[in-house]
Amino acid sequence: MNHSVERLWHEYQQTEFLFTQGLSPKISFAIITAHNPKGQTLAPSQNRLLDRKLLQEILGLRRPYRAMVGASQDGSHMEKSWAVATDKASAIKLGCKFNQNAIYYVESDKLQLIPCLLSQQETALGAFSPRVNVVHELPDSV
């Protein structure tokens, strides 16, 4: 396995999540971003454009959703994301459509890291709720 892919997969496993409201542990949902497709860092304007396109796709699903941010533990990397109440297969399709290496899926407060473009195995990451930070507002910088 490529060392950089291994490192990236490990970093994905450390992600924390910023929400402006808590979520019920009874809800199943995916966490999807359109930022930085294929792990390539884009300009903020390019990421905003992709984010708007992803939101249009999410609206078309006619499912509950909420804006949120996925962040590295030290806060040095953040990506605007969406929590979408959808099934895992639909979430993976959406992740692939937006050229994402992986998505997250939460079911019964259990967090899974699921590959889209990468060939890794689905990885169980334990309880979701300890990784959630409720904030008054999402950072403007993402």
C-alpha positions in Angstrom: 0.0 0.0 0.0 1.2 3.5 -0.8 2.6 5.2 2.3 0.8 8.5 1.6 -2.5 6.7 1.2 -1.9 4.9 4.5 -1.1 8.2 6.2 -4.2 9.9 4.7 -6.4 7.0 5.8 -5.0 7.4 9.3 -5.6 11.1 9.3 -9.3 10.5 8.3 -9.6 8.3 11.3 -8.7 11.2 13.7 -11.4 13.6 12.4 -13.6 15.6 14.8 -16.9 17.2 13.8 -18.2 20.7 14.5 -22.0 21.1 14.6 -24.1 24.1 15.7 -26.7 21.6 17.3 -26.4 18.2 18.7 -27.9 15.2 16.9 -30.0 12.4 18.2 -28.0 9.2 18.5 -31.0 7.4 17.0 -30.5 9.0 13.6 -28.4 7.3 10.8 -26.6 9.7 8.5 -23.7 10.3 6.2 -21.1 13.0 6.5 -20.0 14.1 3.0 -17.9 17.0 1.7 -17.2 18.2 -1.8 -14.0 20.0 -0.7 -10.6 19.0 -2.0 -11.6 16.2 -4.4 -9.2 13.2 -4.6 -7.4 14.8 -1.7 -6.0 17.6 -3.8 -6.1 21.0 -2.0 -8.2 23.5 -4.0 -8.6 27.3 -3.6 -11.4 28.4 -1.2 -13.4 29.7 -4.2 -13.2 26.3 -5.9 -14.3 24.5 -2.8 -17.2 26.9 -2.3 -18.4 26.2 -5.8 -18.2 22.4 -5.3 -20.0 22.8 -2.0 -22.9 24.6 -3.7 -23.1 21.8 -6.2 -23.2 19.2 -3.5 -25.9 21.1 -1.6 -28.0 21.0 -4.8 -27.6 17.2 -5.0 -28.5 16.9 -1.3 -31.6 19.0 -1.8 -32.6 16.6 -4.6 -32.5 13.7 -2.2 -35.3 15.4 -0.2 -33.8 14.1 3.1 -33.0 16.0 6.3 -29.5 17.5 6.3 -27.4 19.9 8.3 -24.2 21.9 7.5 -21.2 21.0 9.7 -17.4 20.9 9.6 -15.0 18.0 9.6 -11.7 19.0 11.3 -8.3 17.7 12.3 -7.8 17.3 16.0 -5.5 20.4 16.1 -7.9 22.5 13.9 -5.2 23.0 11.3 -7.4 21.5 8.6 -11.1 22.0 8.2 -13.6 21.1 5.5 -17.2 22.3 5.2 -19.3 19.1 5.1 -22.9 18.0 5.3 -24.7 15.5 7.6 -27.3 13.9 5.4 -30.0 11.4 6.6 -29.6 8.9 3.8 -28.7 5.3 3.4 -25.0 4.2 3.1 -25.2 3.2 -0.6 -26.6 6.6 -1.7 -24.0 8.4 0.4 -21.2 6.4 -1.2 -22.5 7.3 -4.7 -22.6 10.9 -3.7 -19.0 10.7 -2.4 -17.9 9.1 -5.6 -19.7 11.7 -7.7 -17.8 14.5 -5.9 -14.5 12.6 -6.2 -14.0 12.0 -2.5 -11.6 9.5 -1.1 -14.0 8.6 1.6 -17.1 9.5 3.6 -18.3 8.9 7.1 -21.4 7.0 8.1 -23.1 7.1 11.5 -25.5 4.5 12.7 -26.6 4.1 16.3 -23.9 6.5 17.4 -21.2 4.3 15.7 -18.9 6.0 13.3 -17.6 4.3 10.2 -15.0 5.6 7.7 -16.1 4.3 4.2 -13.8 4.5 1.2 -15.2 5.9 -2.1 -12.2 6.3 -4.4 -9.6 4.6 -2.1 -9.3 0.8 -2.0 -9.2 0.7 1.9 -11.6 -1.4 3.9 -14.5 0.2 5.8 -13.2 1.1 9.2 -15.2 1.2 12.4 -14.1 4.2 14.5 -16.1 3.7 17.7 -18.7 6.1 19.2 -19.5 9.2 17.2 -20.7 11.5 20.0 -17.3 11.9 21.7 -16.0 13.4 18.4 -18.7 16.0 18.2 -18.0 19.6 19.3 -21.1 21.8 19.4 -20.1 25.4 18.5 -22.2 28.6 18.4 -21.3 29.1 14.7 -19.3 27.2 12.1 -15.9 28.8 11.2 -15.9 31.3 8.3 -12.6 30.1 7.1 -13.9 26.9 5.5 
